[in-house]
Amino acid sequence: MKVHEALKPYSTESAKGEDFDERLGKAGIGCHIAAAKLAGGHAMGYDEDVLCGHIVNCKRGLAGAQEAEEALLELKEDGALPAELVDSLLPDVRAVIEAMKARIEELRARVWW
């Protein structure tokens, strides 16, 4: 939510173009995807017959968080977002990425193969 709230004021800047809008969307939604996929995996459960699906959900969430990081870095490099803003958000985004990686490894350790 921190990323979403921080980027909200920039969502009305349509004069910056379609590329800006797309990257801003990826940055804002990526962490939401991570949270949703983590919750979806948890809802699937932890039984052997669904554990691999749970891992896939987490991998999709990881991809969302990584897309958010990439988009933020691109927006910073282009000067489309203030560097201070992006630098304040990146530690949290990277923490989500690392947490998702750790979760995937934890779940993989439970798979019998």
Sine and cosine of phi, psi and omega as CSV:
sin_phi,cos_phi,sin_psi,cos_psi,sin_omega,cos_omega
0.00,0.00,-0.49,0.87,0.00,-1.00
-0.87,0.50,-0.71,0.70,0.01,-1.00
-0.90,0.43,-0.73,0.68,-0.01,-1.00
-0.84,0.55,-0.76,0.65,-0.03,-1.00
-0.91,0.41,-0.62,0.78,-0.02,-1.00
-0.92,0.38,-0.52,0.85,-0.05,-1.00
-1.00,-0.01,-0.23,0.97,-0.05,-1.00
-0.79,0.61,-0.70,0.71,0.00,-1.00
-0.89,0.46,-0.39,0.92,-0.04,-1.00
-1.00,0.03,-0.17,0.98,-0.06,-1.00
-0.95,0.32,-0.21,0.98,0.01,-1.00
-0.99,-0.14,0.06,1.00,-0.05,-1.00
-1.00,0.03,0.92,0.39,-0.05,-1.00
-0.93,0.36,-0.29,0.96,-0.01,-1.00
-0.93,0.37,-0.26,0.97,-0.02,-1.00
-0.99,0.16,-0.21,0.98,0.13,-0.99
0.97,-0.26,0.18,-0.98,-0.07,-1.00
-0.91,0.42,-0.64,0.77,0.00,-1.00
-0.88,0.48,-0.66,0.75,0.04,-1.00
-0.87,0.49,-0.73,0.68,-0.01,-1.00
-0.86,0.51,-0.69,0.72,-0.02,-1.00
-0.90,0.44,-0.73,0.69,-0.01,-1.00
-0.93,0.37,-0.61,0.79,0.04,-1.00
-0.90,0.44,-0.64,0.77,0.05,-1.00
-0.89,0.46,-0.70,0.71,0.03,-1.00
-0.89,0.46,-0.66,0.75,0.00,-1.00
-0.91,0.41,-0.66,0.75,-0.06,-1.00
-0.97,0.23,-0.52,0.85,-0.09,-1.00
-1.00,-0.07,-0.40,0.92,-0.08,-1.00
-0.81,0.59,-0.71,0.71,0.00,-1.00
-0.96,0.30,-0.48,0.87,0.10,-0.99
-0.91,0.43,-0.64,0.77,0.03,-1.00
-0.88,0.48,-0.69,0.72,0.01,-1.00
-0.85,0.53,-0.73,0.69,-0.01,-1.00
-0.91,0.43,-0.68,0.73,-0.02,-1.00
-0.91,0.41,-0.67,0.75,-0.02,-1.00
-0.94,0.33,-0.58,0.81,0.06,-1.00
-0.90,0.44,-0.72,0.70,0.03,-1.00
-0.90,0.43,-0.64,0.77,0.02,-1.00
-0.90,0.44,-0.64,0.77,0.05,-1.00
-0.91,0.43,-0.68,0.73,0.03,-1.00
-0.87,0.49,-0.64,0.77,0.00,-1.00
-0.92,0.40,-0.49,0.87,0.05,-1.00
-0.91,0.42,-0.57,0.82,0.03,-1.00
0.95,-0.32,-0.17,-0.99,-0.12,-0.99
-0.79,-0.61,0.20,0.98,0.04,-1.00
-0.95,0.33,0.42,-0.91,-0.05,-1.00
-0.82,0.57,-0.58,0.82,-0.07,-1.00
-0.96,0.26,-0.20,0.98,0.02,-1.00
-0.84,-0.53,-0.03,1.00,-0.10,-0.99
-0.88,0.47,-0.63,0.78,0.01,-1.00
-0.92,0.39,-0.60,0.80,0.08,-1.00
-0.91,0.42,-0.60,0.80,0.06,-1.00
-0.88,0.48,-0.69,0.72,0.03,-1.00
-0.89,0.46,-0.67,0.74,0.02,-1.00
-0.87,0.49,-0.68,0.74,0.05,-1.00
-0.85,0.52,-0.70,0.72,0.01,-1.00
-0.91,0.42,-0.61,0.79,0.03,-1.00
-0.91,0.42,-0.60,0.80,0.06,-1.00
-0.92,0.39,-0.62,0.78,0.07,-1.00
-0.90,0.43,-0.65,0.76,0.06,-1.00
-0.87,0.49,-0.69,0.72,0.02,-1.00
-0.88,0.48,-0.63,0.78,0.04,-1.00
-0.89,0.45,-0.69,0.72,0.01,-1.00
-0.92,0.40,-0.62,0.79,0.03,-1.00
-0.92,0.40,-0.61,0.79,0.08,-1.00
-0.89,0.45,-0.62,0.78,0.04,-1.00
-0.88,0.47,-0.70,0.71,0.02,-1.00
-0.88,0.48,-0.74,0.68,-0.01,-1.00
-0.87,0.49,-0.70,0.72,-0.02,-1.00
-0.90,0.43,-0.67,0.74,0.04,-1.00
-0.88,0.48,-0.68,0.74,0.01,-1.00
-0.90,0.43,-0.65,0.76,0.04,-1.00
-0.90,0.44,-0.69,0.73,0.01,-1.00
-0.90,0.43,-0.57,0.82,0.05,-1.00
-0.94,0.35,-0.73,0.68,-0.02,-1.00
-0.87,0.49,-0.62,0.79,-0.01,-1.00
-0.98,0.19,-0.15,0.99,-0.06,-1.00
0.97,0.24,0.23,0.97,-0.01,-1.00
-0.97,0.26,-0.44,0.90,0.10,-0.99
-0.81,-0.58,0.53,-0.85,0.04,-1.00
-0.88,0.47,0.70,-0.72,-0.02,-1.00
-0.85,0.53,-0.61,0.80,-0.01,-1.00
-0.89,0.46,-0.64,0.77,0.01,-1.00
-0.90,0.43,-0.78,0.63,-0.02,-1.00
-0.88,0.48,-0.69,0.72,-0.01,-1.00
-0.89,0.46,-0.49,0.87,0.04,-1.00
-0.97,0.23,-0.41,0.91,-0.02,-1.00
-1.00,0.00,-0.52,0.85,-0.10,-0.99
-0.85,0.53,-0.65,0.76,0.02,-1.00
-0.85,0.52,-0.63,0.77,0.02,-1.00
-0.94,0.35,-0.66,0.75,0.03,-1.00
-0.89,0.46,-0.68,0.73,0.00,-1.00
-0.93,0.38,-0.53,0.85,0.08,-1.00
-0.91,0.42,-0.63,0.78,0.06,-1.00
-0.90,0.43,-0.68,0.74,0.02,-1.00
-0.87,0.50,-0.74,0.68,-0.01,-1.00
-0.91,0.41,-0.62,0.78,0.04,-1.00
-0.90,0.43,-0.64,0.77,0.02,-1.00
-0.92,0.39,-0.65,0.76,0.05,-1.00
-0.88,0.47,-0.69,0.72,0.01,-1.00
-0.89,0.45,-0.64,0.77,0.01,-1.00
-0.90,0.43,-0.67,0.74,0.02,-1.00
-0.88,0.48,-0.70,0.71,0.02,-1.00
-0.90,0.44,-0.65,0.76,0.03,-1.00
-0.88,0.48,-0.69,0.73,0.00,-1.00
-0.94,0.33,-0.61,0.79,0.03,-1.00
-0.88,0.47,-0.53,0.85,0.02,-1.00
-0.91,0.41,-0.35,0.94,0.00,-1.00
-1.00,0.04,-0.24,0.97,-0.04,-1.00
-0.97,0.24,0.69,-0.73,-0.10,-0.99
-0.93,0.36,-0.42,0.91,-0.05,-1.00
-1.00,0.03,0.00,0.00,0.00,0.00
